[in-house]
């Protein structure tokens, strides 16, 4: 006779539109086993959700029916609070879980090109560059998306001035919000508290990459900019192995320690056969607002020399700039303005394209 544990294990393999499964979402009710006859109820959050879950019910019957000792399976869909459900229940969205090995192609079909912004180490301004580059590309006439793939430190919601959770598209996918003309998705938008730590091992990160690319309604985009986590870890490996990336740009400060790690990031992309199409030197210099004196706080010329040795463009040398920092903290990237810093990002976007 089949066991409850075995049945629940099979039902846990099913994936809901929000990335959860019926067992972890506590949707399985009234499970009974009588000889080889199995019966259970799948309880959705609303009548609308239940109406969309017939494929899940059919898949559940098929999975459980394959277990040893099962003679027949009866699964019924119902809805919690069906009589008093609101006209439109809020979407139940979540990110997390191991990747689905059956999903090989996770590249969004409506996206023409995907460019990763990487760095060898943290603290070099990669997220600031990603946000402002996305805005500069948009101001240049492109349809642009921004994916915050820095799961341990998602900062794009703050930098782009977005609060609240994403919505849900008619087909059940996540509907990402927009700000400053950019379509944006970040794990930070799915957390209950911005101070909440994400404590995940590699498979969870890989699953999140799969979901944020394949389960998000990105629409039609000319360019999707991906803000990568620092280093050479699971997120980069997942994107490379799935052949998602068309190109990468590397951000580094001129400091020798940063350049050492930047070279590792370059080597990683070469191993993954992702072309590095340019380098960006961030925090290149500091210009005193009082006297105009230029100081190379982190050194000078290192990123330019590395770009020359690689035979790729030095796309930009971006100074330490107070307006850039204030814009990021206030949720208004400096690239939306018409100041000098915005001009530098516009030139960066032009060179990259």
N, C-alpha and C positions, 0 to 999 in steps of 0.2 A: 504494500500500500504506500502511495506517495506521502511524504511528510510535509508539514507546514513550512519547515525551514527550507526544503528544496523548492517548494512552490514560490515562496517569497523571494528566494534567490533568483529565480527565473524572472519574476515580475520586476525585480530591481534592475534588470538589464535593459528595460524599456526606457527610452529617452523622451521626455515631454518637450514641448516647444521652448520652454524656458530653461532647458538644460538639466532640470531635475528628473527624478524618476518616481513612479507611483508609490513605491515603498517609502523612500526617504521623505516624500511629500505627504505621507500618512493618508493616502487615498484608498487603501484596500480595507474593505469592511466585510464582516459576516462571512469569513472564510470557513467553509465546512468541507470535511472529507468523509465520505461514506463509501467504504470499499474503494472502488476505482472511480467514483463520481466526485468531481470537485466543483464547488460553487463559491462564488465570491461577488462582491459588489465593488465597483470603482466609483468613488464619490468625488465629483468635481466641485469646484468652488461656487459655480453658478450654472443655471440652465444653459447660458450661452457657451460656457466652457464645455459642458457635457455634450452639446450638439457638435462640437468640433473634435470630440475625442473618440468617435467611432473607429478610426484606424487604430488607435491605441487599444481599444477593447478587442478588436479582431486579432491584433498582434499578440495580446495577452492570452487569448484562447489558444492560438497556435503554439506559443511557447510552452504553456503548461501541458497542452495535449501531447507533447513529445516526451514528457517524463515517463520513466518506467512505472508501470502499474496504473497509469491514468487511462480510464476507459471513455470518459466523457467530461466535458468542461462547459460550465454555464457561467457567463460573466454578464452582469447587468450594469448599465450606466445610470447613475442618479446624480442629483445635485444637492449640496448642502444648502439648507434654507431656501428651497426652490420657491416657496410661497411668498417669501419676503425679500427675495434677492433684488438689488437695485437694477434699474434699467440697463446700466452698463457697469459691470463689476470692474474694479481696478485691476490692471494686469499683474499677474504674479510672476515676477521675473527673478532669476538668480543666475549667477555665474559660478562655476566650480564643478569639479568632478573629473575623472580620468578621461582621456581622449577616446573617441570611438575609432577603433582600428579600421573600421569599414569605410570611414570617410577619408578618401585620398585627396580629393580636390576641394580645398577650403578657400580658394581665391574667389572673392566676390565677382560675380559675372559681369556686373555693370561698370567695373573699374578698369580704366585703360592702362594705368601704370601705378606701381607701388614702389615708393622710395623710403628706405629706412634711414633714420638719423641715429647713428651709433656713436659710442665713445668707449675707450678702454677703461675709464674709471668714472666715478661719480664726481659731482661738484664742478664740472667744466662748463655748465650752462647748456647742456644738450636739450633739455625740455624747453628752455626759453627760446633757443634757436628753432626747435620744431614748431612751436606755436607761432612765432613770428614769420617763419618761412611759409607755413600754411596760409597765413593771412596775406602775405605778399604775393603768393601764387594766385590767390583768389582775387586780389585787387588787379592782378594782371589779366584777368578775364577767364580764369579756369574755374571749373567746378571742383572743389577740393574737400577731402575728408581728412580727419586727424584721429588716429588711433593711438591712445595712450597705453602702450604695452609694458610700461614700467610698473608691474603689478605690486611690487613691495613698496613703492613710493609714488603712487599716482598723483601727479600735480596739475594735470591739464584742466580739471574742473575749476580749480582756483585761478589758474592763469587765464582761462577763457571766460571766467565769470559765469559759470553754470552751477545752479543748485537744483536739487530734486532728482528724482529717478526718471529714467527713460520711459517712454510709452511702449505700446505694443501695436505692431502693424496688423492689418487685417488677416494676413496669412500666419499670424502667430509669432513672427520674428520680432526681435527687439527693434523699436523705432528710435533711432538716436536723436538727441536734441541738436539744435543749431545755434551758433553764436558767431557774430562777426562774419556771416556768410559762409561759415565752415560747418560741415556735418561732423559731429564729435562723438566718440565713444571711449569710455574709460571705466575700469573696474571701480574707480573712486565714486562713480555715480551709483554704484550698486551697494555701497556700504551704508550701514545705518548711522555711522558716526565717522567723520573724517579722521578721528584719532584712532580708529580701529585698525589693529595690526593684521596684515595678511600673512598667515603662518602656513605656508604650503610647501610641499615637496615638489620635485620636478614633474611628476605626472599631472598634478593639479594645474601647474603652469601651462603645460602642453594642452590640456583640455580647455583652459581659458582662452588660449590663442585660437584654438579651433572654433570655439563659440563666438568670439568677438569678430572673427572674420566671416564665418559661415552662417551664423544665426542672427546677424544684424542686417537690417534693411538699409544698405549703404546707398542704394539708388544708382544713378548714372553719374560717375565721377571721371574727370580727366586725370586727377592725381590723388592718391591716398598716401599721406605722410604718416609713417609709423615712428613714434617716439619710443625707442628701445630702452630697456634697462641697461645700466652700465655692465661692462664685462663681456664674457664670451660663454654664456650659459644656455639653459634649456630653451628660453624663448627664441634666441637667435638660431639655435640648432633646429627647432621646429619649423621656423619660417624658411630656413635654407633647405631643409630636407623635403619640404612640400613644394619647393620651387615657387614660392609666393612672390619673392622680391625681384624687381627689375633692376634695381640699382641701390647703392648705399652711399651716403656721405658721412664722413667722420669729423666729429667736433673734438678739438683739443685746445688747451691753453698752451702757450709757448714753453711752459715749465718742463724741464727735462723729465721729471717723474711722470707727468701726464703724457708726454710723448712716448715714453717707454710702453705704457699701457695702450696708447693709441695704435702703436705698431702691431700689438697683439690683436687688436680688433681688425686691423687691415688684413693680417695674416689669416684670421678666422674667415673673413668674407672670401678671400682667395680660395681657401679650402672648400668653401661651400659653393664656389663658382658664381658668386654674386659680384658683379663689377662695382668697384669703388670708383665713382665718377668725379670725386673732388673732396678736398679737405677744407675745413673752416677753422680759422684761428680765432678763438673767442678770448675775451679779456686781453686783447692784444696790447693795449696800452691804456693809460689813464691820462686824461687831459684836464688839467686844473681849471675849474670854471671861473676862477678869479683872474689868473694871469695867462692862461693858455699854455702853460708848461706841459710838455709831454713826458711821462715817466713809464718805462717798460717794467711794470711791477713784477711780472712773471717771466722776464727774459724777452728775447727778441729773435725772430728769424727761424726758429726751430721748425715750425709747421710749414713755412714756405720752403725750406730746404728739403723736408720730407716729401712734399708734393712734387718738387722738381725731380727728386730721385726716383719717384714712382712714375713720372711722366703724366700726372693728372693735374687739373687746374687747382690753384689755390682760389677757392670761390669767394672768400671774404676774410677780412681782418677786422673783427668787431671790437670796439673799445669797451672798457668798463664804463657803464653809462647809468646815471641815476634814474633817468626817465624810463629806461628799459626795465630796471628793477621795480620801480613804482608801478609801472603798467602791469607787470606780471603779478604783483601782490594785489592789485586792485581789480584784476580781471579784464583789463583792457590792454591787449598787446600793443606795444609801441608802434608796430607796423601799420596800425589803423590810422595813425596820425600822418601829418605831412612834414614832420621834422627831419633832422639830419639822420637820426637812427633809422627811421622808416625808409629813407632813401637808400641806406646801406642794404637793408633787407630786400628792397625792390631790385637792386642790382644783383644781389645774391640769387634771387629767384630767376632773373633773366639769364645769368650765367649758367645756372643749373639746367634750365630748359634747353 
